[in-house]
Amino acid sequence: MTAQLPTLIENSLQIAWDYLDGIGELADKQHTAEFLLWDIQSQIMSGERRPLMLSNRAIESYRKQPHHLQLARWG
């Protein structure tokens, strides 16, 4: 059974957020939230519905941003 869309987005976003927070890689919180949400929604529009896959791919995309580590250290 697939979760309802708002629940799927919320759960996937929370998994990604908790992971990034846990390893100290949350930069600007507003930017991070918007980026993760955009990435998760884009994946859903492409057909992905697995929460762990959504969150893991969003984390990977976020970590590829060249400025995220610098912001995390000084944010």
C-alpha positions in Angstrom: 0.0 0.0 0.0 1.4 3.4 -1.0 1.2 6.3 1.5 -0.9 9.3 0.6 1.0 12.0 -1.2 1.3 14.5 1.7 2.4 11.7 4.1 4.9 10.4 1.6 6.4 13.9 1.2 6.4 14.6 4.9 8.0 11.2 5.8 10.7 11.5 3.1 11.5 15.0 4.0 11.8 14.1 7.7 14.1 11.2 7.0 16.4 13.4 4.9 16.3 16.3 7.5 17.0 14.0 10.4 20.0 12.5 8.7 21.5 15.8 7.6 20.9 17.2 11.1 22.4 14.2 12.7 25.7 14.4 10.8 25.9 18.2 11.2 25.3 19.1 7.5 22.3 21.4 7.8 23.3 24.7 6.3 20.8 27.5 6.0 17.6 25.8 7.3 15.2 27.5 5.0 17.3 26.8 2.0 17.8 23.2 3.0 14.0 22.6 3.6 13.1 24.2 0.2 15.8 22.2 -1.6 14.8 18.9 -0.1 11.2 19.5 -0.7 11.8 20.5 -4.3 13.9 17.5 -4.9 11.5 15.0 -3.3 8.5 16.5 -5.2 10.5 16.3 -8.5 11.2 12.6 -7.9 7.5 12.0 -7.1 6.5 13.7 -10.3 8.9 11.2 -12.1 7.1 8.3 -10.5 9.2 7.4 -7.4 7.1 6.5 -4.4 9.5 4.8 -2.0 10.2 7.0 1.0 13.8 5.9 1.6 14.7 6.2 -2.0 13.2 9.7 -2.1 15.1 10.8 1.0 18.4 9.2 0.0 18.3 10.8 -3.5 17.4 14.2 -2.0 20.3 13.9 0.5 22.7 12.9 -2.3 21.6 15.9 -4.4 21.9 18.3 -1.4 25.4 17.0 -0.6 26.5 17.6 -4.2 25.8 21.4 -3.8 29.3 22.9 -3.6 28.4 25.4 -0.9 26.4 23.3 1.6 29.4 22.2 3.7 30.7 25.8 4.0 27.3 27.0 5.0 26.9 24.2 7.5 30.2 25.1 9.2 29.3 28.8 9.6 25.5 28.6 9.7 
